[in-house]
Amino acid sequence: MPGPLTPMALPPSHLRCDFPAAVSGTVFVMQDAVMHQGHGASAAGNAAPLLPLAVDLDGTLLATDTLHEGLVAALVRDPASVPGLLRSLLQGRAHFKQQVSRAAPANAAILPLRKPFVEWLEVQRAAGRRLHLVTAADQSVADAVAGHLEIFDSATGSDGTRNLKGPEKAAWLRARFPGGFAYAGDSHHDLDVFAAAEEIVLVNTSPAVAAAARRMTETEVLAEFPSENSPIRDWIGALRIHQWSKNALLFVPLVLGHKLGDPQAILSCVLGLVLMGMTASGTYLLNDIADLPSDRLHRTKRNRAIAAGRIAPLHALAGAIALILMGFVGGALLSGAFLLGLVGYVCLSLTYSAFLKRIALLDTLTIGGLFTLRLALGVELAGVPYSPWLMAFAGFFFFSCALAKRHGELMEAKVAHGGGLARRGYEVDDWPLTLGFGAASAMAALQIMILYVANEAAPSRLYTHGAWLYVAPAALAVWLVRIWMLSHRRLLKDDPVVFALRDRWSWAIGAVIAAAIVAAL
């Protein structure tokens, strides 16, 4: 253990300096000695050494909580172990953390770091400051993170008996560094440590914590890394609110059944859309939690709120459970059949995420089934008779759309690296299969739509000019041909249904179909 270090005297000429432009939005307050003198020595060699800097882990060095991560990982890997882990709480939080870390060892290589803060720490280390990782997380977690970063002189965590947090951490640091220390922390649990430190670094602290920390210390803040998160925006993104647009399929039976003048049917469909959206958002959160390790290795998915640590996995799990339960309760009040449909949707969606998405072609059949289920729930909510033509059309149509997305991904993989689709069960040479099945399904959907118009819609008394209805399959054929052309040319970058909501040509084709239906009335 290094000998006692004395606090660094603040020279009269101290000034406020900005970090390099690469670390934007971060305010640093540093002494001239740190910025311009090597290893704590001035040009005259008489500057005091820099105080050792103790760095907190969860929420400070990392943008996540490792205990939350471990609990969720244990739940995903081995749900049966969770009751035993919870029982270990009876022996104290330190023992609980130790058991969680053993059940789900931390993978330090993929944990989300606060990169601007880590870069600042590297500058401090280069200037001669000793860095020490001191955390309430279990010792095994501290060792894993310190070993991965290789910038710390020591790493100390909870040891199964002592929970190194709050006053306990402050007392330990006083004993470890009697000559004084600097401390970097983030939460109200660190206020006792801030009070004991000679210098402090505020990382992602709330305004209340930052104000309290400044009130209890007479020294100037060494550096501050304010939070740049937008919780509302992060949650909206994690809940995939934009995906709620898919639930507009609930209104298709309402329109085709000519029940737009029925307030009760309209209200049922609106409530169904909200409940379906809440339930689907809950499954999206569960999917992100289950896919957390792989998402962090993905080029774009690692920026998702949960993977990046902007939403704690345990908070996401609680949100998912709450949303699904609220969806089920609301569904039960709306209709027993609708509740059964929601339960089926959740079960099929989670089964898809667990293993069906890794089985070639069965994955796209499942996606088509989930879309068709929305249509079936719309029939129930609108109170219109089931049409076998409509259900058959929807099955083939959405199967084709799902294959179009997968085909585009295969074509991209074929050009990019010649391999398959990771974790999807496809080889790059499977593209003729996706093209063949997809085109055949599109033609089958069009044929069924024509038969529906000829045998059910046009002869019914709901339309006075039924011939106009034949415009719909013609216009839809144009849309499907365009979708498949874009997919084969690697220009379809999104789900076709989501793509249609952003594509002006899709809106134009939709307007033609709507106009034809109105003309047929």
C-alpha positions as CSV (number, residue, x, y, z in Angstrom):
1,M,0.0,0.0,0.0
2,P,1.4,3.4,-0.9
3,G,2.4,5.7,1.9
4,P,0.1,8.6,3.0
5,L,-0.3,11.3,0.4
6,T,-0.8,15.0,1.5
7,P,-3.5,17.1,-0.1
8,M,-2.4,19.1,-3.1
9,A,-2.2,22.8,-2.3
10,L,-4.3,24.8,-4.8
11,P,-2.0,27.5,-6.3
12,P,-3.3,31.0,-6.6
13,S,-3.2,30.8,-10.4
14,H,-5.6,27.9,-10.6
15,L,-7.9,28.2,-13.6
16,R,-10.9,26.5,-15.3
17,C,-9.9,24.4,-18.3
18,D,-11.8,22.6,-21.0
19,F,-11.0,19.0,-21.9
20,P,-10.2,18.2,-25.5
21,A,-13.1,18.6,-27.9
22,A,-13.6,14.9,-28.2
23,V,-15.2,15.0,-24.8
24,S,-18.0,17.4,-25.5
25,G,-20.5,18.7,-23.0
26,T,-18.2,18.0,-20.0
27,V,-17.0,20.7,-17.7
28,F,-13.6,20.2,-16.1
29,V,-12.1,22.2,-13.3
30,M,-8.4,21.4,-13.0
31,Q,-5.2,22.8,-11.5
32,D,-2.4,24.0,-13.6
33,A,-0.3,21.2,-12.1
34,V,-2.6,18.6,-13.7
35,M,-2.7,20.2,-17.1
36,H,0.9,21.4,-17.5
37,Q,3.1,19.5,-15.0
38,G,4.2,15.9,-15.4
39,H,3.6,13.4,-12.6
40,G,2.6,16.0,-10.0
41,A,5.9,18.0,-10.2
42,S,6.2,21.6,-11.2
43,A,9.1,23.0,-13.3
44,A,10.8,23.8,-10.0
45,G,10.0,20.4,-8.6
46,N,8.2,21.7,-5.5
47,A,4.5,21.0,-6.2
48,A,2.7,18.6,-3.9
49,P,1.8,15.2,-5.2
50,L,-1.7,14.7,-6.6
51,L,-4.2,13.1,-4.2
52,P,-5.1,9.5,-4.9
53,L,-8.5,9.3,-6.7
54,A,-11.0,6.7,-5.5
55,V,-13.6,5.9,-8.2
56,D,-17.0,4.5,-7.7
57,L,-18.2,1.8,-10.1
58,D,-22.0,1.5,-10.6
59,G,-23.4,4.7,-12.2
60,T,-20.0,6.4,-12.2
61,L,-17.4,4.4,-14.1
62,L,-20.2,2.3,-15.6
63,A,-23.5,3.6,-17.0
64,T,-25.3,0.7,-15.4
65,D,-25.7,-1.1,-12.1
66,T,-23.8,-4.4,-12.0
67,L,-26.1,-5.9,-9.3
68,H,-29.2,-5.2,-11.5
69,E,-27.3,-6.8,-14.4
70,G,-26.4,-9.8,-12.4
71,L,-30.0,-10.4,-11.1
72,V,-31.5,-10.1,-14.6
73,A,-28.8,-12.3,-16.1
74,A,-29.5,-15.0,-13.4
75,L,-33.2,-14.7,-14.1
76,V,-32.6,-15.2,-17.9
77,R,-30.1,-18.0,-17.6
78,D,-31.5,-19.9,-14.6
79,P,-34.8,-18.7,-13.3
80,A,-34.8,-21.4,-10.6
81,S,-31.8,-19.8,-8.9
82,V,-33.6,-16.5,-8.2
83,P,-35.5,-17.6,-5.1
84,G,-32.2,-18.9,-3.5
85,L,-30.5,-15.6,-4.4
86,L,-33.3,-13.6,-2.7
87,R,-33.1,-15.8,0.4
88,S,-29.4,-14.9,0.6
89,L,-30.5,-11.3,1.4
90,L,-31.3,-12.5,4.9
91,Q,-27.5,-12.7,5.4
92,G,-26.9,-9.1,4.4
93,R,-26.5,-7.2,1.2
94,A,-22.8,-8.0,0.9
95,H,-23.5,-11.7,0.9
96,F,-26.4,-11.2,-1.5
97,K,-24.1,-9.4,-4.0
98,Q,-21.5,-12.1,-3.7
99,Q,-24.1,-14.8,-4.5
100,V,-25.4,-12.9,-7.4
101,S,-21.9,-12.4,-8.8
102,R,-21.3,-16.1,-8.6
103,A,-24.6,-17.0,-10.3
104,A,-24.0,-14.5,-13.1
105,P,-20.3,-13.4,-13.3
106,A,-19.8,-10.0,-14.8
107,N,-18.5,-9.7,-18.4
108,A,-16.5,-6.6,-18.0
109,A,-15.7,-6.4,-21.7
110,I,-19.3,-5.5,-22.7
111,L,-20.4,-3.4,-19.7
112,P,-21.2,0.2,-20.9
113,L,-18.6,2.6,-19.7
114,R,-18.9,6.4,-19.3
115,K,-16.3,7.0,-22.0
116,P,-15.7,10.8,-21.4
117,F,-15.0,10.0,-17.7
118,V,-12.7,7.1,-18.6
119,E,-10.8,9.4,-21.0
120,W,-10.4,11.9,-18.2
121,L,-9.2,9.2,-15.8
122,E,-6.5,8.3,-18.4
123,V,-5.4,11.9,-18.5
124,Q,-5.2,12.0,-14.7
125,R,-3.2,8.7,-14.6
126,A,-0.8,10.1,-17.2
127,A,-0.4,13.2,-15.0
128,G,0.7,11.0,-12.1
129,R,-2.4,10.6,-10.1
130,R,-3.0,7.1,-8.5
131,L,-6.4,5.7,-9.4
132,H,-8.3,3.2,-7.1
133,L,-11.5,1.5,-7.9
134,V,-13.6,1.5,-4.7
135,T,-17.1,0.1,-5.1
136,A,-20.0,-1.4,-3.2
137,A,-20.2,-4.1,-5.9
138,D,-18.7,-7.5,-5.1
139,Q,-15.0,-7.9,-5.2
140,S,-15.2,-10.2,-8.2
141,V,-16.9,-7.5,-10.2
142,A,-14.4,-4.9,-9.1
143,D,-11.5,-7.2,-10.1
144,A,-13.1,-8.0,-13.5
145,V,-13.6,-4.3,-14.4
146,A,-10.2,-3.2,-13.2
147,G,-8.5,-6.0,-15.0
148,H,-10.3,-5.1,-18.2
149,L,-9.5,-1.3,-18.1
150,E,-5.9,-1.7,-16.7
151,I,-5.8,1.9,-15.4
152,F,-6.4,1.3,-11.6
153,D,-3.6,0.8,-9.0
154,S,-6.0,-1.2,-6.9
155,A,-9.6,-2.5,-6.9
156,T,-11.7,-3.0,-3.7
157,G,-15.3,-4.1,-3.4
158,S,-17.7,-5.7,-1.0
159,D,-16.3,-9.0,0.4
160,G,-19.4,-10.9,1.3
161,T,-19.4,-9.5,4.8
162,R,-18.7,-5.8,4.5
163,N,-21.0,-3.7,2.2
164,L,-18.6,-1.0,1.0
165,K,-21.2,1.8,0.6
166,G,-22.0,5.2,2.1
167,P,-20.6,5.7,5.6
168,E,-18.8,2.3,5.4
169,K,-16.9,3.4,2.3
170,A,-16.1,6.8,3.7
171,A,-14.6,5.2,6.9
172,W,-12.6,2.7,4.8
173,L,-11.2,5.5,2.6
174,R,-10.2,7.6,5.6
175,A,-8.3,4.6,7.0
176,R,-6.8,3.7,3.6
177,F,-5.7,7.3,2.7
178,P,-5.0,9.2,6.0
179,G,-3.3,11.9,4.0
180,G,-6.4,12.7,2.1
181,F,-8.1,11.5,-1.1
182,A,-10.2,12.6,-4.0
183,Y,-13.5,10.8,-4.8
184,A,-15.6,10.4,-8.0
185,G,-19.2,9.4,-7.4
186,D,-22.7,9.8,-8.8
187,S,-25.5,9.2,-6.3
188,H,-26.8,10.3,-2.9
189,H,-25.2,7.2,-1.4
190,D,-21.9,8.9,-2.1
191,L,-22.6,12.1,-0.1
192,D,-20.9,10.7,3.0
193,V,-17.8,10.0,0.9
194,F,-17.9,13.4,-0.7
195,A,-17.9,14.9,2.8
196,A,-14.8,12.9,3.7
197,A,-12.9,13.7,0.5
198,E,-10.6,16.7,-0.1
199,E,-11.5,16.8,-3.8
200,I,-14.5,15.5,-5.6
201,V,-15.6,14.6,-9.1
202,L,-19.3,14.6,-9.9
203,V,-20.3,12.1,-12.5
204,N,-23.9,11.9,-13.8
205,T,-25.2,13.4,-10.6
206,S,-28.7,14.8,-10.2
207,P,-29.0,18.5,-9.6
208,A,-30.0,17.8,-5.9
209,V,-27.0,15.5,-5.3
210,A,-24.6,18.0,-7.0
211,A,-25.9,20.9,-4.9
212,A,-25.6,18.8,-1.7
213,A,-22.0,17.7,-2.6
214,R,-21.0,21.3,-3.2
215,R,-22.5,22.5,0.1
216,M,-20.6,19.9,2.2
217,T,-17.1,20.5,0.8
218,E,-14.9,23.5,0.9
219,T,-12.8,22.5,-2.1
220,E,-13.6,23.2,-5.7
221,V,-15.0,20.4,-7.7
222,L,-12.1,18.8,-9.8
223,A,-14.4,17.8,-12.7
224,E,-18.0,17.4,-13.5
225,F,-19.6,15.1,-16.0
226,P,-23.3,16.2,-16.2
227,S,-25.9,13.7,-17.4
228,E,-26.9,14.1,-21.0
229,N,-29.6,11.4,-20.9
230,S,-33.3,12.1,-21.7
231,P,-35.3,9.6,-19.7
232,I,-38.5,10.2,-21.5
233,R,-36.9,9.8,-24.9
234,D,-35.1,6.7,-23.8
235,W,-38.3,5.1,-22.5
236,I,-40.2,6.0,-25.6
237,G,-37.5,4.4,-27.7
238,A,-37.3,1.3,-25.5
239,L,-41.1,0.8,-25.6
240,R,-41.0,1.1,-29.4
241,I,-44.0,3.5,-29.4
242,H,-43.6,3.8,-33.2
243,Q,-44.4,0.1,-33.5
244,W,-47.9,0.8,-32.1
245,S,-48.7,1.8,-35.7
246,K,-48.9,-1.9,-36.5
247,N,-51.9,-2.2,-34.2
248,A,-53.9,-0.1,-36.7
249,L,-54.7,-3.5,-38.2
250,L,-57.3,-3.8,-35.4
251,F,-59.4,-1.2,-37.4
252,V,-59.4,-3.1,-40.7
253,P,-62.4,-5.3,-39.8
254,L,-64.1,-2.2,-38.5
255,V,-63.8,-0.5,-41.9
256,L,-64.5,-3.6,-44.0
257,G,-67.5,-4.5,-41.8
258,H,-68.9,-1.0,-42.3
259,K,-69.2,-0.3,-38.6
260,L,-67.6,3.2,-38.6
261,G,-71.0,4.5,-37.4
262,D,-71.0,2.3,-34.3
263,P,-69.5,4.3,-31.4
264,Q,-69.2,1.1,-29.2
265,A,-67.2,-0.7,-31.9
266,I,-65.0,2.2,-32.4
267,L,-64.3,2.7,-28.7
268,S,-63.5,-1.0,-28.3
269,C,-61.0,-0.9,-31.2
270,V,-59.4,2.3,-29.7
271,L,-59.0,0.7,-26.3
272,G,-57.8,-2.5,-27.9
273,L,-55.1,-0.6,-29.8
274,V,-53.9,0.9,-26.5
275,L,-53.9,-2.4,-24.6
276,M,-52.2,-4.2,-27.5
277,G,-49.6,-1.5,-27.7
278,M,-48.9,-1.7,-23.9
279,T,-48.6,-5.5,-24.1
280,A,-46.4,-5.4,-27.1
281,S,-44.1,-2.8,-25.5
282,G,-43.8,-5.1,-22.5
283,T,-42.6,-7.9,-24.8
284,Y,-40.1,-5.5,-26.5
285,L,-38.6,-4.7,-23.1
286,L,-38.3,-8.4,-22.2
287,N,-36.7,-9.1,-25.6
288,D,-34.1,-6.3,-25.0
289,I,-33.3,-7.7,-21.5
290,A,-32.9,-11.3,-22.9
291,D,-30.7,-10.0,-25.8
292,L,-28.6,-7.7,-23.6
293,P,-25.2,-9.4,-24.1
294,S,-25.7,-9.8,-27.9
295,D,-27.1,-6.3,-28.3
296,R,-23.9,-4.8,-26.7
297,L,-21.8,-6.6,-29.4
298,H,-24.1,-5.3,-32.2
299,R,-23.0,-2.3,-34.3
300,T,-26.3,-0.4,-33.8
301,K,-28.3,-2.2,-31.1
302,R,-25.6,-1.4,-28.5
303,N,-27.0,2.2,-28.6
304,R,-30.4,1.1,-27.4
305,A,-31.3,2.5,-24.0
306,I,-31.1,-0.7,-22.0
307,A,-27.9,-2.0,-23.7
308,A,-26.2,1.4,-23.3
309,G,-27.1,1.5,-19.6
310,R,-29.5,4.5,-19.8
311,I,-32.3,2.3,-18.5
312,A,-31.4,-0.2,-15.7
313,P,-32.3,-3.8,-16.7
314,L,-34.2,-4.3,-13.4
315,H,-36.2,-1.1,-14.1
316,A,-36.9,-2.4,-17.6
317,L,-38.0,-5.8,-16.2
318,A,-40.4,-4.1,-13.7
319,G,-41.8,-1.9,-16.5
320,A,-42.3,-5.0,-18.8
321,I,-44.2,-6.9,-16.1
322,A,-46.4,-3.9,-15.3
323,L,-47.2,-3.2,-18.9
324,I,-48.1,-6.8,-19.7
325,L,-50.2,-7.1,-16.5
326,M,-52.1,-3.9,-17.2
327,G,-52.7,-5.1,-20.8
328,F,-54.1,-8.4,-19.5
329,V,-56.4,-6.7,-16.9
330,G,-57.7,-4.2,-19.5
331,G,-58.2,-7.0,-22.0
332,A,-60.2,-9.0,-19.5
333,L,-62.5,-6.1,-18.9
334,L,-62.9,-5.5,-22.6
335,S,-63.5,-9.1,-23.8
336,G,-62.6,-12.6,-22.7
337,A,-61.7,-13.5,-26.3
338,F,-59.5,-10.4,-26.6
339,L,-57.7,-11.4,-23.4
340,L,-57.0,-14.9,-24.8
341,G,-55.7,-13.2,-27.9
342,L,-53.3,-11.0,-25.9
343,V,-52.1,-14.0,-23.9
344,G,-51.5,-15.9,-27.1
345,Y,-49.6,-12.9,-28.6
346,V,-47.3,-12.6,-25.6
347,C,-46.6,-16.4,-25.5
348,L,-45.9,-16.5,-29.3
349,S,-43.8,-13.3,-29.2
350,L,-41.6,-14.5,-26.3
351,T,-41.3,-18.0,-27.9
352,Y,-40.2,-16.3,-31.1
353,S,-37.6,-14.3,-29.2
354,A,-36.4,-17.4,-27.3
355,F,-35.7,-19.7,-30.2
356,L,-38.2,-19.5,-33.1
357,K,-36.3,-16.5,-34.6
358,R,-33.2,-18.8,-35.0
359,I,-35.1,-21.3,-37.3
360,A,-35.1,-20.3,-40.9
361,L,-38.5,-19.7,-42.5
362,L,-40.3,-20.6,-39.3
363,D,-39.3,-17.2,-38.0
364,T,-41.1,-15.4,-40.9
365,L,-44.1,-17.7,-40.5
366,T,-44.3,-16.6,-36.9
367,I,-44.1,-12.9,-37.8
368,G,-46.8,-13.4,-40.3
369,G,-48.9,-15.1,-37.6
370,L,-48.4,-12.3,-35.1
371,F,-49.7,-9.8,-37.7
372,T,-52.7,-12.0,-38.6
373,L,-53.5,-12.3,-34.9
374,R,-53.9,-8.6,-34.7
375,L,-56.4,-8.7,-37.6
376,A,-58.3,-11.5,-35.8
377,L,-58.5,-9.5,-32.6
378,G,-59.8,-6.6,-34.6
379,V,-62.6,-8.9,-35.8
380,E,-63.5,-9.7,-32.2
381,L,-63.4,-6.0,-31.1
382,A,-65.5,-4.8,-34.0
383,G,-68.1,-7.5,-33.6
384,V,-68.1,-8.5,-37.2
385,P,-68.3,-12.1,-38.7
386,Y,-65.0,-13.8,-39.3
387,S,-64.1,-14.0,-43.0
388,P,-61.9,-17.0,-44.0
389,W,-60.9,-15.0,-47.1
390,L,-59.6,-12.1,-45.0
391,M,-57.7,-14.3,-42.6
392,A,-56.1,-16.4,-45.4
393,F,-55.2,-13.2,-47.3
394,A,-53.6,-11.7,-44.2
395,G,-51.6,-14.9,-43.5
396,F,-50.0,-15.0,-47.0
397,F,-49.6,-11.2,-47.2
398,F,-47.7,-10.8,-43.9
399,F,-45.7,-13.9,-44.5
400,S,-44.5,-12.3,-47.8
401,C,-43.7,-9.1,-46.1
402,A,-41.6,-10.9,-43.4
403,L,-39.8,-12.8,-46.1
404,A,-39.1,-9.5,-48.0
405,K,-37.3,-8.1,-44.9
406,R,-35.3,-11.3,-44.4
407,H,-34.4,-11.5,-48.2
408,G,-33.0,-8.0,-48.1
409,E,-30.8,-8.9,-45.1
410,L,-29.6,-12.0,-47.0
411,M,-28.8,-10.0,-50.1
412,E,-26.9,-7.5,-47.9
413,A,-24.9,-10.3,-46.3
414,K,-24.2,-11.9,-49.7
415,V,-22.5,-8.7,-50.9
416,A,-20.9,-7.7,-47.6
417,H,-19.2,-10.8,-46.3
418,G,-20.7,-13.9,-47.9
419,G,-21.7,-15.4,-44.6
420,G,-25.2,-16.0,-43.2
421,L,-27.4,-14.1,-40.8
422,A,-26.0,-14.3,-37.2
423,R,-28.5,-16.1,-34.9
424,R,-31.1,-16.3,-37.6
425,G,-30.5,-19.8,-39.0
426,Y,-30.0,-18.6,-42.6
427,E,-27.0,-19.3,-44.9
428,V,-26.3,-16.7,-47.5
429,D,-27.1,-19.2,-50.3
430,D,-30.7,-19.4,-48.9
431,W,-31.7,-16.2,-50.8
432,P,-33.4,-18.1,-53.6
433,L,-35.6,-19.8,-51.0
434,T,-36.7,-16.5,-49.4
435,L,-37.2,-15.0,-52.9
436,G,-39.3,-18.0,-54.1
437,F,-41.4,-18.4,-51.0
438,G,-41.9,-14.6,-50.7
439,A,-43.0,-14.0,-54.3
440,A,-45.2,-17.1,-54.2
441,S,-46.9,-15.9,-51.0
442,A,-47.4,-12.4,-52.5
443,M,-49.1,-13.9,-55.5
444,A,-51.2,-16.2,-53.3
445,A,-52.3,-13.2,-51.2
446,L,-53.4,-11.3,-54.4
447,Q,-55.3,-14.3,-55.7
448,I,-57.1,-14.7,-52.4
449,M,-57.9,-11.0,-52.4
450,I,-59.4,-11.2,-55.8
451,L,-61.5,-14.2,-54.8
452,Y,-62.6,-12.3,-51.7
453,V,-63.8,-9.4,-53.8
454,A,-65.5,-11.7,-56.3
455,N,-67.2,-14.1,-53.9
456,E,-67.8,-12.1,-50.8
457,A,-67.4,-8.3,-51.0
458,A,-68.8,-7.4,-54.4
459,P,-71.9,-9.6,-54.2
460,S,-72.8,-8.3,-50.7
461,R,-75.3,-5.5,-50.2
462,L,-72.6,-3.4,-48.6
463,Y,-71.4,-2.0,-51.9
464,T,-73.5,-0.4,-54.7
465,H,-70.6,-0.3,-57.2
466,G,-68.7,-3.4,-56.4
467,A,-66.6,-3.3,-59.6
468,W,-64.5,-0.5,-58.1
469,L,-63.2,-3.0,-55.5
470,Y,-61.1,-4.7,-58.1
471,V,-58.8,-1.6,-58.1
472,A,-57.6,-2.7,-54.6
473,P,-55.8,-6.0,-55.6
474,A,-54.4,-4.2,-58.7
475,A,-52.9,-1.4,-56.5
476,L,-51.7,-3.8,-53.9
477,A,-49.9,-5.8,-56.6
478,V,-48.0,-2.6,-57.6
479,W,-47.0,-2.2,-53.9
480,L,-45.8,-5.8,-53.5
481,V,-43.8,-5.8,-56.7
482,R,-42.1,-2.6,-55.5
483,I,-41.4,-3.9,-52.1
484,W,-39.8,-7.1,-53.5
485,M,-37.8,-5.1,-56.0
486,L,-36.4,-2.9,-53.2
487,S,-35.7,-5.9,-51.1
488,H,-33.8,-7.7,-53.9
489,R,-31.8,-4.5,-54.6
490,R,-30.9,-4.2,-50.8
491,L,-32.8,-0.9,-50.6
492,L,-35.4,-2.1,-48.1
493,K,-33.8,-1.2,-44.7
494,D,-36.9,-1.7,-42.5
495,D,-39.9,-3.9,-41.8
496,P,-42.1,-3.4,-44.9
497,V,-45.1,-2.4,-42.7
498,V,-43.0,0.3,-40.9
499,F,-41.4,1.2,-44.3
500,A,-44.9,1.8,-45.8
501,L,-45.7,4.3,-43.0
502,R,-42.6,6.5,-44.1
503,D,-42.8,5.9,-47.8
504,R,-44.7,8.5,-49.9
505,W,-45.4,6.0,-52.7
506,S,-46.9,3.6,-50.2
507,W,-49.2,6.4,-49.0
508,A,-50.2,7.2,-52.6
509,I,-51.0,3.5,-53.3
510,G,-53.0,3.4,-50.0
511,A,-54.9,6.5,-51.1
512,V,-55.8,4.8,-54.4
513,I,-57.1,1.7,-52.5
514,A,-59.1,3.9,-50.1
515,A,-60.6,5.9,-53.0
516,A,-61.6,2.7,-54.7
517,I,-63.4,1.5,-51.6
518,V,-65.2,4.8,-51.2
519,A,-66.2,4.7,-54.9
520,A,-67.7,1.2,-54.5
521,L,-70.0,2.3,-51.6
